């Protein structure tokens, strides 16, 4: 097993090197210019992610050296999801005036800001335990209710928030947790 993993890592690095060399032929990179690694994962009956709460997708697509990973029921679905995510990241980086990493290069992991969440640290901890039903979770300013369930919508979470905190946050369609916590905190302030 270790030998197979080692061989796959070496093959991925050769793929990354090849894509890096090819990247000098143009400046506007697309998903096809990046080294993509595909894997099929087998379900683990002991894993909490195989439970009814989370759906396990068998196929994984990942950009080598850039921790962007997406999933699908088929290889094509995983690649399509990866392509959509790539396009969203590309658009955000362009809007922020930041260049895309050159294909094949190692891209450090960037954690999203927690400034808004940290401003409501005590409430965030209570929310994590009472609404998300987790002992703890790393939540960023970009985290949303969608990150914590596999339901078709956020209706059950909105109802739970209203029941626990007495605040209607159903108008926050994005489910952004920082926005939800700010609304709860604002409703708690004395008039």
Backbone torsions as a table, in degrees:
resi	resn	phi	psi	omega
1	UNK	NA	-44.8	180.0
2	UNK	-62.1	-36.8	-179.8
3	UNK	-66.4	-38.3	178.6
4	UNK	-64.3	-44.4	178.2
5	UNK	-62.2	-43.7	179.5
6	UNK	-61.8	-44.2	179.2
7	UNK	-62.9	-41.6	178.7
8	UNK	-64.3	-40.5	178.7
9	UNK	-64.0	-42.7	178.6
10	UNK	-63.3	-44.8	179.1
11	UNK	-61.4	-40.9	178.3
12	UNK	-63.8	-39.2	179.8
13	UNK	-69.9	-35.2	173.9
14	UNK	-65.5	-41.0	177.2
15	UNK	-61.7	-42.0	178.9
16	UNK	-64.5	-42.7	178.6
17	UNK	-62.1	-43.5	179.7
18	UNK	-62.0	-45.7	179.4
19	UNK	-66.1	-34.0	177.3
20	UNK	-63.3	-46.3	178.3
21	UNK	-60.9	-46.8	-179.5
22	UNK	-64.8	-25.5	-176.0
23	UNK	-65.9	-17.3	-179.9
24	UNK	-77.8	-5.7	178.8
25	UNK	-81.6	-15.8	-179.1
26	UNK	-153.3	171.3	-177.4
27	UNK	-115.4	-24.1	-178.4
28	UNK	-99.5	96.7	-173.4
29	UNK	-87.7	144.0	176.5
30	UNK	-115.0	174.4	-178.9
31	UNK	-58.4	-33.9	-178.8
32	UNK	-67.6	-15.2	178.5
33	UNK	-84.6	-9.4	-177.5
34	UNK	-101.3	147.9	176.5
35	UNK	-74.0	120.9	-179.1
36	UNK	-113.6	132.6	179.5
37	UNK	-108.6	133.8	178.4
38	UNK	-113.1	144.8	178.6
39	UNK	-146.0	147.9	173.8
40	UNK	-108.1	125.3	-180.0
41	UNK	-105.4	140.5	179.2
42	UNK	-91.4	140.6	178.9
43	UNK	-63.2	141.6	177.0
44	UNK	-112.2	110.7	-176.6
45	UNK	-61.9	-19.3	-179.5
46	UNK	-87.3	-12.5	-174.5
47	UNK	-77.7	140.1	176.5
48	UNK	-69.3	-21.4	-178.3
49	UNK	-78.6	-9.9	175.9
50	UNK	-90.6	1.5	-177.6
51	UNK	-73.5	175.3	-179.5
52	UNK	-64.7	-21.4	-177.6
53	UNK	-71.3	-34.1	-178.2
54	UNK	-125.3	136.1	178.4
55	UNK	-92.1	129.5	178.8
56	UNK	-92.2	122.9	175.3
57	UNK	-95.7	136.8	-175.1
58	UNK	-74.0	-32.4	-173.5
59	UNK	-102.3	137.5	-178.1
60	UNK	-123.4	134.9	173.8
61	UNK	-124.6	132.3	-176.7
62	UNK	-140.8	138.6	173.4
63	UNK	-79.2	123.6	-178.1
64	UNK	-64.1	134.0	178.9
65	UNK	71.3	3.6	177.0
66	UNK	-135.9	113.1	-170.7
67	UNK	-71.5	59.4	172.8
68	UNK	-109.9	112.3	-175.7
69	UNK	-127.6	136.6	177.0
70	UNK	-137.6	164.9	-170.7
71	UNK	-129.2	162.1	176.3
72	UNK	-165.9	165.0	177.1
73	UNK	-74.2	-22.7	175.8
74	UNK	-129.4	166.0	177.1
75	UNK	-59.7	-40.4	-178.7
76	UNK	-64.9	-41.2	178.7
77	UNK	-64.6	-40.9	178.9
78	UNK	-63.4	-42.8	178.6
79	UNK	-66.7	-38.8	178.6
80	UNK	-63.9	-42.7	178.0
81	UNK	-64.8	-40.8	177.4
82	UNK	-63.5	-41.6	178.7
83	UNK	-62.4	-43.3	178.7
84	UNK	-62.9	-43.3	179.0
85	UNK	-64.6	-42.6	178.0
86	UNK	-58.8	-46.4	-179.4
87	UNK	-62.0	-39.6	178.5
88	UNK	-65.1	-42.8	178.8
89	UNK	-65.6	-42.6	179.8
90	UNK	-59.8	-46.2	179.4
91	UNK	-61.4	-45.7	179.3
92	UNK	-60.8	-43.2	-178.7
93	UNK	-66.1	-40.9	178.8
94	UNK	-63.6	-45.2	179.1
95	UNK	-61.8	-33.4	179.9
96	UNK	-85.8	-1.1	-179.8
97	UNK	74.4	22.6	179.7
98	UNK	-107.0	134.4	179.8
99	UNK	-74.5	157.2	172.8
100	UNK	-73.0	145.2	174.0
101	UNK	-64.5	141.7	178.3
102	UNK	-62.9	135.9	178.0
103	UNK	-52.3	136.8	177.5
104	UNK	91.0	-16.7	-179.0
105	UNK	-82.1	157.2	178.7
106	UNK	-80.1	126.4	-178.5
107	UNK	-111.0	120.7	-179.9
108	UNK	-66.8	150.1	178.4
109	UNK	-71.6	131.6	177.7
110	UNK	-110.9	120.6	177.4
111	UNK	-87.5	139.5	178.8
112	UNK	-69.2	156.4	179.3
113	UNK	-62.5	152.7	175.8
114	UNK	-124.6	17.3	-175.6
115	UNK	-57.4	-48.5	-177.7
116	UNK	-68.4	-39.9	178.8
117	UNK	-65.6	-45.3	-178.7
118	UNK	-63.4	-26.8	176.8
119	UNK	-66.5	-20.5	179.0
120	UNK	-122.2	39.8	-171.0
121	UNK	-55.1	-46.4	-178.4
122	UNK	-66.1	-43.7	178.1
123	UNK	-64.4	-40.1	-179.9
124	UNK	-61.5	-40.0	179.1
125	UNK	-66.3	-44.4	178.1
126	UNK	-62.6	-43.8	179.6
127	UNK	-60.6	-43.5	179.9
128	UNK	-59.0	-43.7	-177.7
129	UNK	-76.1	-43.9	-172.3
130	UNK	-86.4	-34.8	-177.9
131	UNK	-97.6	-47.0	-177.7
132	UNK	-82.7	-11.3	-179.8
133	UNK	59.3	40.6	178.3
134	UNK	-124.9	146.4	176.5
135	UNK	-66.4	-39.7	177.0
136	UNK	-159.0	159.7	178.1
137	UNK	-159.5	146.7	173.6
138	UNK	-85.6	117.8	-177.6
139	UNK	-120.2	131.7	177.0
140	UNK	-108.2	175.2	177.3
141	UNK	-64.7	-16.4	-179.8
142	UNK	-100.2	-4.3	179.9
143	UNK	-66.5	149.9	178.8
144	UNK	-137.8	168.4	176.1
145	UNK	-57.1	-33.0	-178.2
146	UNK	-59.2	-25.7	-179.4
147	UNK	-72.9	-12.1	-171.5
148	UNK	-119.3	11.0	175.6
149	UNK	-156.9	168.3	179.9
150	UNK	-119.1	19.8	179.6
151	UNK	-71.0	165.6	179.2
152	UNK	-71.1	-25.5	-180.0
153	UNK	-150.4	178.8	-177.9
154	UNK	-96.4	10.5	-173.0
155	UNK	-54.9	-44.0	-178.6
156	UNK	-67.0	-35.8	177.3
157	UNK	-68.4	-42.3	178.0
158	UNK	-60.1	-42.8	179.8
159	UNK	-64.0	-41.1	179.8
160	UNK	-65.0	-40.7	179.0
161	UNK	-63.6	-43.5	179.5
162	UNK	-63.5	-40.4	179.8
163	UNK	-65.9	-44.1	-175.6
164	UNK	-77.9	-46.0	-172.6
165	UNK	-106.6	-9.1	-179.8
166	UNK	69.1	26.0	-177.6
167	UNK	-125.6	131.7	177.5
168	UNK	-88.8	113.6	179.7
169	UNK	-114.3	15.2	-176.9
170	UNK	-64.0	-17.8	177.8
171	UNK	-75.2	-10.7	178.7
172	UNK	-89.7	82.1	-174.0
173	UNK	-61.5	-30.6	-179.8
174	UNK	-68.7	-22.3	-176.8
175	UNK	72.8	14.7	-177.5
176	UNK	-59.2	122.3	-174.8
177	UNK	-68.1	-36.2	178.5
178	UNK	-61.7	-43.8	179.0
179	UNK	-64.9	-42.5	179.0
180	UNK	-62.9	-46.8	-179.6
181	UNK	-63.6	-38.5	178.1
182	UNK	-64.3	-39.4	179.0
183	UNK	-66.9	-41.9	177.9
184	UNK	-62.6	-45.9	-179.7
185	UNK	-61.9	-40.7	179.2
186	UNK	-64.4	-36.7	-179.8
187	UNK	-71.7	-24.5	-179.7
188	UNK	-80.1	-22.5	-177.2
189	UNK	-66.4	137.5	177.7
190	UNK	-67.7	145.1	-176.7
191	UNK	-71.3	NA	NA
